[in-house]
């Protein structure tokens, strides 16, 4: 009975993958390009809301917050790109 269960358990706990470093780099590059494009889109939307706020303080503040949050998101995305490239370079 013990041999039966031993045969079912794989001795190598980590999964194997056939993806090379180039494939992982392409996937991450596409992902970061999409993130950048979405950030640009939301930046344009925030700028448009700011321009069309008609001087109303509540709408101006909402538009400024949206632009600020997009900028923070872009900084985080650029840091993620740098960290991923650093880690992939060390592999």
C-alpha positions as CSV (number, residue, x, y, z in Angstrom):
1,X,0.0,0.0,0.0
2,X,2.8,2.4,0.8
3,X,4.5,1.8,-2.5
4,X,1.2,2.6,-4.3
5,X,1.1,6.1,-2.7
6,X,4.8,6.6,-3.3
7,X,4.3,6.0,-7.0
8,X,1.6,8.6,-7.1
9,X,3.6,11.4,-5.5
10,X,6.0,13.2,-7.8
11,X,9.4,13.6,-6.1
12,X,10.0,17.0,-7.9
13,X,7.6,19.5,-6.3
14,X,8.2,22.3,-8.8
15,X,6.4,22.3,-12.2
16,X,8.5,22.3,-15.4
17,X,7.9,24.8,-18.1
18,X,9.1,24.9,-21.7
19,X,9.0,28.7,-21.9
20,X,12.4,30.3,-22.2
21,X,13.6,33.7,-21.1
22,X,12.6,35.2,-24.4
23,X,9.0,34.1,-24.1
24,X,8.7,35.5,-20.6
25,X,10.3,38.8,-21.7
26,X,7.8,39.1,-24.6
27,X,4.8,38.4,-22.3
28,X,6.0,40.9,-19.8
29,X,6.7,43.5,-22.4
30,X,3.2,43.2,-23.9
31,X,1.7,43.4,-20.4
32,X,3.6,46.6,-19.6
33,X,2.8,48.2,-22.9
34,X,-0.9,47.5,-22.3
35,X,-0.5,49.1,-18.8
36,X,1.2,52.1,-20.3
37,X,-1.5,52.5,-23.0
38,X,-4.3,52.3,-20.4
39,X,-2.5,54.9,-18.2
40,X,-2.2,57.2,-21.2
41,X,-5.9,56.8,-21.9
42,X,-6.9,57.6,-18.3
43,X,-4.5,60.6,-18.3
44,X,-6.3,62.0,-21.3
45,X,-9.7,61.3,-19.7
46,X,-8.6,63.1,-16.5
47,X,-7.3,66.0,-18.5
48,X,-10.5,66.2,-20.5
49,X,-12.5,66.2,-17.3
50,X,-10.3,68.9,-15.9
51,X,-10.8,71.1,-19.0
52,X,-14.5,70.5,-19.0
53,X,-15.1,71.0,-15.3
54,X,-16.5,74.6,-15.9
55,X,-14.7,75.9,-12.8
56,X,-16.7,73.7,-10.3
57,X,-14.3,73.0,-7.4
58,X,-15.7,69.5,-6.9
59,X,-15.2,68.4,-10.5
60,X,-11.7,70.1,-10.6
61,X,-10.6,68.2,-7.5
62,X,-11.9,64.9,-9.0
63,X,-10.0,65.5,-12.2
64,X,-6.8,66.4,-10.4
65,X,-7.1,63.3,-8.2
66,X,-7.5,61.1,-11.3
67,X,-4.4,62.6,-13.0
68,X,-2.4,62.2,-9.7
69,X,-3.4,58.6,-9.3
70,X,-2.6,57.8,-13.0
71,X,0.9,59.4,-12.5
72,X,1.4,57.3,-9.3
73,X,0.3,54.2,-11.2
74,X,2.8,55.0,-14.0
75,X,5.6,55.4,-11.5
76,X,4.8,52.0,-10.0
77,X,4.6,50.4,-13.5
78,X,8.0,51.8,-14.4
79,X,9.5,50.5,-11.2
80,X,7.9,47.1,-11.9
81,X,9.5,47.1,-15.3
82,X,12.9,47.9,-13.8
83,X,12.6,45.2,-11.1
84,X,11.4,42.6,-13.6
85,X,14.3,43.3,-16.0
86,X,16.7,43.2,-13.2
87,X,15.5,39.9,-12.0
88,X,15.3,38.4,-15.5
89,X,18.9,39.6,-16.1
90,X,20.1,37.8,-13.0
91,X,18.5,34.4,-14.1
